[in-house]
Amino acid sequence: MPHEDRHIYFNYDEAYKAIYTLSVEKGLTKTPLGILTLAEPNRENQMEIILTLENGRSGGVDSIKYTKDFVIAALMSACRTAGIPLPKGSNKTLELAQDKIVLRVQLLR
C-alpha cells in the first residue's frame, strides 16, 4: 500500500504568526506580543506544548500552554493561506525540532 509522509517546517516566527492569527480569528484570548524563543512539550500533559515568548519592549518572558490540536489547526490554516495543499483524510501531527515546529502529514492510500 502506498504511503505518503510529508514534513512542513515552520520557523518560530512563522509558527507564532499562525497561532496569533488563529487566536484572533477564533475570538480567543490574544497571544501575547513577543518573539517565540522556545517550544517544548508539556511534561504534565502530553496533549499540550509550552511556548516561551520574550517581549522586547518590557524584557518580560511569558510561557503559554496550547493544545497540540490548536497549534496543528493554526499551522494548517497557514498552509492554506500559503497555497500548500494538505490531503483530506491524512493524519496530521505536531513535532518539535530545534528552532522549528513541524506539521507532519501522513497518508495511507
LOPA-278845 format. One record per residue: residue in one letter; x negated, y, z negated of N, C-alpha, C, O in turn. Coordinates in pm, whole numbers, padded with zeros to 5 digits, always signed. Example, Ala and Ser with C-alpha at 12.3 -4.5 7.8 and 13.67 -1.06 7.14 Angstrom:
A-01319-00569-00780-01230-00450-00780-01320-00330-00780-01424-00332-00846
S-01285-00225-00708-01367-00106-00714-01290+00003-00787-01341+00114-00804
# end
This chain:
M-00085-00117+00000+00000+00000+00000-00090+00124+00000-00178+00134-00085
P-00069+00217+00091-00150+00340+00093-00129+00422-00034-00022+00421-00095
H-00231+00490-00071-00230+00570-00193-00297+00704-00164-00405+00709-00104
E-00234+00812-00205-00292+00945-00188-00322+01002-00325-00239+00995-00416
D-00440+01059-00339-00481+01117-00467-00552+01249-00437-00662+01249-00382
R-00489+01361-00474-00547+01492-00447-00570+01566-00579-00498+01548-00677
H-00672+01649-00576-00704+01735-00690-00705+01879-00640-00775+01912-00544
I-00627+01963-00705-00623+02104-00670-00680+02180-00789-00625+02178-00899
Y-00792+02247-00766-00867+02311-00873-00829+02459-00884-00823+02531-00785
F-00804+02502-01007-00773+02642-01038-00880+02691-01135-00902+02630-01240
N-00946+02801-01100-01038+02857-01199-00951+02921-01308-00830+02932-01293
Y-01014+02962-01416-00936+03013-01529-00855+03137-01493-00743+03154-01543
D-00908+03223-01409-00835+03342-01369-00708+03306-01291-00601+03361-01316
E-00720+03213-01197-00604+03169-01118-00500+03100-01206-00380+03122-01190
A-00547+03017-01298-00455+02947-01388-00382+03046-01478-00261+03033-01499
Y-00455+03144-01532-00393+03246-01618-00283+03320-01542-00173+03339-01594
K-00313+03361-01419-00214+03434-01338-00090+03349-01313+00022+03399-01319
A-00109+03221-01286+00005+03131-01262+00091+03116-01388+00213+03121-01380
I+00027+03099-01502+00100+03082-01628+00171+03212-01665+00287+03209-01706
Y+00104+03324-01652+00164+03453-01682+00286+03478-01593+00391+03519-01641
T+00271+03452-01464+00380+03474-01368+00502+03389-01402+00614+03439-01402
L+00481+03261-01430+00595+03174-01462+00660+03217-01593+00782+03209-01606
S+00582+03260-01689+00638+03308-01817+00732+03426-01793+00841+03432-01850
V+00689+03519-01708+00771+03636-01676+00897+03594-01600+01007+03639-01631
E+00881+03506-01500+00995+03462-01419+01100+03391-01504+01220+03406-01479
K+01057+03315-01603+01150+03239-01688+01202+03322-01805+01285+03274-01882
G+01154+03445-01819+01200+03529-01928+01149+03485-02064+01212+03513-02166
L+01037+03416-02066+00979+03369-02191+00892+03477-02252+00865+03579-02188
T+00849+03454-02373+00756+03547-02436+00634+03560-02345+00576+03460-02303
K+00598+03683-02315+00487+03705-02224+00357+03649-02280+00329+03656-02400
T+00279+03594-02190+00145+03551-02224+00066+03677-02256+00072+03774-02181
P-00009+03678-02367-00086+03799-02399-00183+03834-02287-00233+03746-02215
L-00210+03963-02272-00308+04006-02174-00447+03967-02222-00477+03973-02341
G-00529+03927-02129-00665+03891-02165-00730+03808-02058-00677+03792-01948
I-00844+03756-02091-00921+03672-01999-00924+03532-02058-00967+03512-02171
L-00879+03436-01979-00880+03296-02022-01024+03249-02027-01094+03251-01926
T-01069+03206-02144-01207+03164-02161-01222+03016-02192-01331+02960-02179
L-01111+02951-02233-01120+02809-02268-00982+02745-02259-00882+02802-02302
A-00979+02626-02203-00858+02543-02203-00899+02408-02259-00993+02345-02210
E-00829+02364-02362-00866+02238-02427-00741+02163-02471-00636+02224-02494
P-00751+02032-02483-00635+01956-02529-00603+01988-02674-00692+02018-02754
N-00475+01981-02708-00433+01996-02847-00444+01858-02911-00369+01767-02877
R-00535+01843-03002-00559+01712-03064-00443+01667-03153-00430+01549-03183
E-00359+01761-03194-00244+01728-03278-00123+01687-03196-00034+01618-03246
N-00117+01730-03070-00003+01698-02982-00057+01679-02840-00093+01777-02774
Q-00062+01556-02795-00121+01526-02665-00042+01582-02547-00090+01578-02434
M+00078+01633-02571+00160+01690-02465+00135+01840-02447+00199+01904-02364
E+00042+01895-02524+00012+02038-02518-00136+02062-02489-00222+01977-02513
I-00163+02183-02436-00301+02230-02427-00308+02364-02498-00208+02433-02515
I-00427+02399-02539-00450+02525-02609-00535+02613-02517-00643+02573-02472
L-00486+02733-02491-00559+02830-02410-00613+02938-02502-00541+02991-02587
T-00740+02971-02486-00804+03077-02563-00823+03196-02471-00886+03186-02366
L-00768+03312-02513-00775+03436-02436-00853+03540-02514-00833+03557-02635
E-00940+03611-02444-01012+03722-02505-00956+03852-02448-00941+03867-02327
N-00926+03945-02538-00876+04075-02496-00995+04171-02493-01054+04202-02596
G-01029+04216-02371-01144+04304-02353-01131+04437-02423-01231+04494-02467
R-01010+04488-02434-00991+04620-02497-01006+04615-02648-01078+04695-02706
S-00938+04520-02710-00941+04514-02856-01051+04425-02909-01089+04433-03026
G-01103+04339-02822-01205+04245-02868-01147+04126-02941-01220+04041-02991
G-01014+04120-02947-00948+04012-03017-00943+03884-02936-00965+03885-02814
V-00915+03774-03003-00904+03644-02940-00770+03584-02979-00733+03583-03097
D-00696+03533-02881-00568+03468-02904-00577+03324-02859-00635+03294-02754
S-00519+03233-02937-00506+03093-02896-00357+03066-02880-00279+03089-02973
I-00319+03016-02763-00178+02993-02733-00160+02849-02690-00240+02795-02613
K-00053+02787-02739-00022+02649-02700+00084+02650-02591+00183+02723-02599
Y+00063+02568-02490+00160+02547-02383+00176+02397-02362+00081+02320-02378
T+00296+02357-02327+00313+02217-02292+00245+02192-02157+00236+02282-02074
K+00198+02071-02138+00136+02036-02011+00237+02052-01897+00201+02093-01787
D+00364+02018-01924+00468+02030-01820+00483+02175-01774+00501+02200-01654
F+00477+02269-01867+00489+02410-01830+00370+02453-01743+00389+02522-01643
V+00250+02414-01781+00131+02450-01705+00136+02386-01567+00101+02450-01468
I+00180+02260-01558+00196+02193-01429+00295+02270-01342+00269+02294-01224
A+00407+02310-01400+00508+02386-01325+00449+02519-01276+00476+02560-01163
A+00369+02584-01359+00307+02712-01319+00210+02690-01203+00209+02769-01109
L+00130+02586-01210+00034+02558-01104+00105+02516-00975+00061+02551-00865
M+00213+02441-00988+00292+02403-00869+00350+02527-00803+00351+02538-00680
S+00399+02621-00883+00454+02745-00829+00345+02824-00756+00370+02881-00650
A+00226+02827-00813+00114+02896-00748+00080+02828-00616+00046+02897-00519
C+00087+02697-00610+00061+02624-00486+00164+02661-00379+00128+02687-00264
R+00291+02665-00418+00396+02703-00322+00372+02844-00269+00385+02868-00149
T+00337+02935-00357+00310+03074-00318+00193+03081-00220+00194+03162-00127
A+00092+02997-00241-00028+02998-00156-00010+02913-00030-00100+02908+00054
G+00104+02845-00018+00128+02762+00100+00061+02626+00095+00040+02563+00198
I+00028+02580-00024-00032+02447-00041+00082+02347-00057+00157+02355-00155
P+00096+02252+00036+00208+02157+00026+00187+02056-00086+00077+02007-00110
L+00296+02027-00155+00297+01925-00260+00405+01824-00225+00523+01860-00217
P+00369+01698-00204+00469+01599-00164+00572+01574-00274+00539+01561-00391
K+00699+01569-00233+00805+01534-00327+00786+01389-00369+00739+01306-00292
G+00823+01362-00489+00813+01225-00540+00673+01187-00584+00650+01073-00624
S+00581+01280-00578+00445+01249-00623+00434+01269-00774+00510+01345-00834
N+00340+01199-00832+00313+01213-00975+00214+01327-00993+00106+01326-00936
K+00252+01426-01073+00168+01543-01094+00122+01545-01240+00204+01543-01332
T-00008+01549-01258-00064+01551-01393-00166+01664-01404-00207+01724-01304
L-00205+01691-01526-00297+01801-01555-00428+01743-01608-00427+01654-01693
E-00538+01794-01557-00669+01755-01606-00748+01881-01638-00733+01983-01570
L-00831+01873-01738-00915+01986-01775-01059+01953-01738-01111+01848-01774
A-01122+02044-01667-01261+02030-01630-01333+02155-01678-01270+02251-01722
Q-01465+02153-01671-01541+02268-01718-01504+02392-01637-01527+02397-01516
D-01448+02492-01704-01409+02620-01644-01303+02607-01535-01289+02696-01451
K-01228+02497-01535-01124+02477-01435-01008+02400-01497-01024+02323-01592
I-00890+02422-01440-00773+02341-01472-00733+02275-01341-00721+02341-01239
V-00711+02144-01345-00691+02066-01224-00549+02012-01220-00502+01950-01316
L-00480+02037-01108-00350+01975-01083-00378+01851-01000-00422+01861-00885
R-00352+01734-01055-00374+01608-00984-00242+01561-00928-00142+01550-01000
V-00241+01532-00798-00121+01491-00728-00146+01352-00672-00234+01333-00588
Q-00067+01253-00718-00082+01116-00673+00047+01067-00609+00157+01091-00659
L+00031+00997-00497+00148+00949-00424+00121+00808-00374+00023+00782-00304
L+00211+00716-00411+00208+00580-00357+00309+00572-00245+00421+00619-00260
R+00271+00515-00136+00365+00505-00022+00407+00363-00003+00485+00334+00088
# end
